[in-house]
């Protein structure tokens, strides 16, 4: 899946640029070897970070200023037309590279900034950000807490954990596990071998695709939501709210389905199932606008009513 940076209007760029009050072209360790730096940063600015290794910690605050601290004191912040970019000071401050390689970088920013992070093997910790967040990572773990906007994450072997709430979620992962709690928007997760667990409230749409990893959704969905879960050998657990009413299409080769919701068989699925694969259509809750589609090859399925845990944590 291709990720994209969030668009910024020209007018917003001008406002952001005017509000970035900086007395030098770069801010940070350029002022001697002092590792701590505080500078003014407008609300709604774009914070763009590239870090190769170590740990990156990003926190939101109600103050209209940002502070930067790095364990080796070489990381600087540079003004751009749309916000601020972190990088490393080289050759006594005469050059600037966008890659940072500090063992630990801590950045505090206004909570409603937008964030774009490119991380190699670095671990990323982020919390209390109301703007949209986009993260691309190779094999570092990503942990986020209390997000107000949407989150787009691409990772290879690192785990992803989101707690405390988030809007729309779009995740592409290879072997890392994905655990998301407090989803308020749509969910789209694609993974190869990692397990996926999603908790949400009145979610308008869910799409989870996995090869060998297990997939679980627990929570409530909108009355007209579309829920699509597909695995090859992974098991599926789907627990919906007590008022869930709609249709269920289930397709499998050797997998079995256990349901805690009374279902009524209404016939074969609307599409053509592959040869030797069982495909059946059901109604539950008396029928409704909710559409649920579950597809596995050898994975087993549990389809239940009522959340087994709180989805509002």
C-alpha positions in Angstrom: 0.0 0.0 0.0 1.3 3.4 -1.0 1.3 6.1 1.7 1.1 9.7 1.0 1.8 12.9 3.0 -1.2 14.9 4.1 -2.0 17.9 1.9 -1.3 21.4 3.2 -2.9 24.4 1.6 -0.8 27.3 0.4 -2.6 29.6 2.8 -1.8 27.2 5.7 1.8 27.0 4.6 2.1 30.8 4.8 0.5 30.9 8.2 2.8 28.1 9.5 5.9 29.7 8.1 5.0 33.1 9.7 4.4 31.4 13.1 7.7 29.6 13.2 9.7 32.2 15.0 13.3 31.1 14.7 16.4 33.3 15.2 18.7 31.0 13.2 18.4 28.7 10.2 18.6 25.7 12.5 17.8 25.2 16.1 19.3 22.8 18.6 22.9 21.8 19.2 24.0 24.6 16.9 23.9 26.7 20.1 26.9 25.0 21.6 26.7 21.5 22.9 23.6 22.1 25.0 21.2 19.2 24.3 18.0 21.0 25.4 16.3 23.5 23.0 12.9 25.3 23.1 11.4 27.1 20.2 8.1 28.5 19.0 6.0 26.2 16.7 2.6 27.0 15.4 -0.4 24.8 16.0 -1.3 22.8 13.0 2.3 22.7 11.7 3.8 19.7 10.0 6.6 17.9 12.0 8.7 15.8 9.6 11.2 13.4 11.2 13.6 10.8 9.8 15.5 8.6 12.3 17.5 5.5 11.6 18.2 3.9 15.0 17.6 4.4 18.6 14.4 5.6 20.2 12.2 8.5 19.1 9.7 9.9 21.7 7.1 12.5 20.6 4.6 14.0 23.0 1.8 16.6 22.5 1.3 19.6 24.8 -1.2 22.4 25.1 1.7 25.0 24.8 2.4 26.7 21.4 6.0 25.8 21.6 8.2 22.8 21.0 11.2 21.4 23.0 13.9 19.1 21.7 16.3 16.9 23.6 18.7 14.3 22.3 21.0 12.0 24.2 24.1 13.0 22.2 23.2 16.7 21.6 23.7 16.7 17.8 20.0 16.8 16.7 18.8 20.1 15.3 15.4 21.4 14.2 15.1 23.3 10.9 12.3 25.5 9.6 10.6 24.6 6.4 7.8 26.1 4.4 5.3 23.9 6.2 6.7 23.3 9.6 9.8 21.8 11.1 12.2 19.0 10.1 14.6 17.2 12.5 18.1 16.3 11.3 21.7 16.0 12.5 24.3 18.8 12.6 27.5 17.9 10.8 30.9 19.6 10.5 30.5 22.2 13.2 27.1 23.2 12.1 28.1 23.9 8.4 25.9 21.1 7.0 22.6 19.5 7.9 21.4 16.0 7.1 17.8 15.0 7.5 18.7 11.6 9.0 19.1 11.4 12.8 21.1 8.7 14.5 20.9 9.6 18.1 20.3 6.8 20.7 17.3 8.7 22.1 15.5 11.8 20.8 12.6 13.4 22.8 10.4 16.1 21.1 7.5 17.9 22.7 5.2 19.7 20.3 1.7 21.4 20.2 -0.8 18.6 20.3 -2.6 19.5 17.1 0.4 19.3 14.8 0.5 16.8 12.0 3.4 14.2 12.1 5.3 12.3 9.4 8.0 9.9 10.6 10.4 7.7 8.7 12.1 5.2 11.0 14.7 2.5 10.1 15.2 0.2 13.1 14.3 2.9 15.6 11.5 2.4 18.1 8.8 5.2 18.0 6.7 6.3 21.0 4.1 8.9 20.3 1.2 10.2 22.4 -1.3 13.1 22.8 -1.3 14.2 19.2 -4.6 15.5 17.8 -3.4 15.9 14.2 -3.0 13.1 11.6 0.0 10.8 12.0 1.9 8.9 9.2 4.7 6.5 10.1 6.9 4.4 7.9 9.2 1.9 9.8 11.5 -1.0 8.8 11.8 -3.2 11.9 11.3 -0.9 14.9 8.3 -1.1 17.2 5.7 1.6 17.1 3.6 2.6 20.2 1.0 5.4 20.1 -1.4 6.6 22.7 -4.4 9.0 22.7 -4.5 10.1 19.1 -7.2 12.6 17.9 -6.8 12.1 14.1 -6.1 9.3 11.7 -3.1 7.0 11.7 -1.4 5.6 8.7 1.4 3.1 9.5 3.7 1.0 7.3 6.0 -1.5 9.0 7.9 -4.6 8.1 8.8 -6.7 11.2 8.0 -4.2 14.1 5.0 -4.5 16.3 2.3 -1.7 16.3 0.3 -0.8 19.4 -2.3 2.0 19.6 -4.1 2.7 22.8 -6.3 5.4 24.2 -8.3 6.2 21.0 -7.7 6.9 17.3 -9.7 8.0 14.3 -9.3 6.2 11.0 -6.6 3.5 11.0 -4.7 2.2 7.9 -1.9 -0.3 8.5 0.3 -2.4 6.3 2.6 -4.9 8.1 4.6 -8.0 7.3 5.5 -10.0 10.4 4.7 -7.6 13.2 1.6 -7.9 15.5 -1.0 -5.1 15.3 -3.0 -4.1 18.4 -5.4 -1.2 18.2 -7.8 0.0 20.9 -10.4 2.7 21.0 -10.9 3.0 17.2 -13.6 5.6 16.2 -13.1 5.6 12.5 -12.7 3.1 9.7 -10.1 0.2 10.0 -8.0 -1.2 7.2 -5.2 -3.6 8.2 -3.2 -5.8 5.8 -0.6 -8.2 7.3 1.3 -11.4 6.3 2.1 -13.3 9.5 1.4 -10.9 12.3 -1.7 -11.2 14.6 -4.3 -8.4 14.4 -6.5 -7.3 17.3 -8.8 -4.3 17.0 -11.2 -2.8 19.6 -13.6 -0.1 18.5 -16.8 1.8 19.1 -19.4 2.4 16.3 -16.8 1.7 13.7 -18.2 2.6 10.2 -16.1 0.0 8.4 -13.6 -2.8 9.1 -11.2 -4.6 6.6 -8.6 -7.0 7.9 -6.6 -9.2 5.6 -4.0 -11.7 6.9 -2.1 -14.8 5.6 -1.1 -16.8 8.6 -1.8 -14.4 11.4 -5.0 -14.5 13.6 -7.5 -11.7 13.2 -9.8 -10.4 15.9 -12.3 -7.5 16.0 -14.1 -6.8 19.3 -16.6 -3.9 19.7 -19.5 -2.1 18.1 -20.0 -1.1 14.5 -22.3 1.4 12.8 -25.7 -0.1 11.7 -24.8 0.0 8.1 -21.1 -0.9 8.5 -19.2 -3.1 6.1 -17.0 -5.7 7.9 -14.6 -7.9 5.8 -12.1 -10.3 7.4 -10.0 -12.6 5.3 -7.2 -15.0 6.3 -5.5 -18.1 4.9 -4.5 -20.2 7.9 -5.2 -17.7 10.6 -8.2 -18.0 12.9 -10.9 -15.3 13.0 -12.7 -14.0 16.1 -15.5 -11.4 15.5 -17.5 -10.0 18.4 -20.1 -7.4 17.7 -22.4 -5.3 19.8 -25.7 -6.7 21.2 -27.7 -4.7 18.7 -25.9 -5.9 15.6 -28.3 -6.9 12.8 -27.5 -7.8 9.2 -26.1 -10.4 6.9 -23.1 -12.8 7.1 -21.3 -14.3 4.2 -18.9 -17.1 5.2 -16.5 -18.9 2.9 -13.9 -21.5 3.8 -12.2 -24.7 2.5 -11.5 -26.7 5.7 -12.2 -24.2 8.4 -15.1 -24.4 10.8 -17.4 -21.6 12.2 -18.8 -21.4 15.7 -21.4 -18.8 16.3 -22.9 -17.4 19.5 -25.4 -15.4 17.5 -28.5 -17.2 16.1 -28.2 -17.2 12.3 -30.7 -18.1 9.6 -29.5 -19.6 6.4 -30.7 -17.7 3.4 -28.8 -19.3 0.6 -25.4 -19.3 -1.2 -23.3 -16.2 -1.3 -23.9 -13.6 -4.1 -20.5 -14.3 -5.7 -18.9 -17.4 -7.1 -16.9 -19.3 -4.5 -13.7 -21.2 -5.7 -14.1 -24.9 -6.4 -14.2 -27.1 -3.2 -14.8 -24.1 -1.0 -18.0 -23.8 1.1 -19.7 -20.5 0.8 -23.0 -19.6 2.6 -25.1 -16.6 3.4 -26.9 -16.0 6.7 -29.0 -13.4 8.4 -28.6 -12.5 12.1 -30.6 -10.3 14.4 -33.6 -10.4 12.1 -31.7 -8.9 9.3 -30.4 -5.3 8.8 -28.0 -3.1 6.9 -24.9 -4.4 8.5 -22.8 -6.6 6.1 -20.3 -9.1 7.4 -18.0 -11.1 5.1 -15.5 -13.7 6.5 -13.2 -15.8 4.3 -10.6 -18.4 5.3 -8.9 -21.3 3.8 -8.1 -23.4 6.9 -8.7 -21.0 9.7 -11.5 -21.4 12.2 -14.1 -18.7 12.9 -15.9 -17.5 16.1 -18.8 -15.2 15.4 -20.3 -13.8 18.6 -22.5 -11.1 20.0 -21.4 -8.8 22.8 -17.9 -7.5 23.5 -15.7 -9.6 25.8 -13.8 -6.5 26.9 -14.1 -2.7 27.0 -13.5 -1.0 23.7 -13.4 2.5 25.2 -10.1 2.2 27.1 
